[in-house]
């Protein structure tokens, strides 16, 4: 009888402990991410998600760790899961777009940045990156309004000024390009 009771206590303790470990796995993943151990972070966030499959923050952080590990397709999947769990997460749309650019899926990236902007119309980085993506596709005239909006939201963004200058230069608008280049 003592043996059965002891095993029951151990089994109960294990179940209680397992319920609390998703946070511990999350914290361990975060610490590894902060230290640049992205593969370790991915592994820890994966353990967290086994215990808490609806943890949008764990998917988001694993998406970042996957991205910085060069695992682009899994990163996109993680950001898609965040979007599924937390509609309107503009940062998940932004990072999805960022990863899609590295995969050279430019149209999908533009759609992701557009969704980020839809959910946060003042998200300066999304305008800048959408402009950059259009620029990379040689859609110079389409990139101009995005760079202009990015600059309107943050006039100190030197990259947005520089990229706007490049877009102007490719459009033959050299005087306007020069103004932007002088800003940088």
Secondary structure, DSSP 8 states (H G I E B T S, - for coil): -HHHHHHHHHHHHHHHHHHHHHHHHHHHHHHHHHTT-HHHHHHHHHHHHHH-TT-HHHHHHHHHHHHHTT-HHHHHHHHHHHHHHSTT-HHHHHHHHHHHHHTT-HHHHHHHHHHHHHH-TT-HHHHHHHHHHHHHTT-HHHHHHHHHHHHHH-TT-HHHHHHHHHHHHHTT-HHHHHHHHHH-
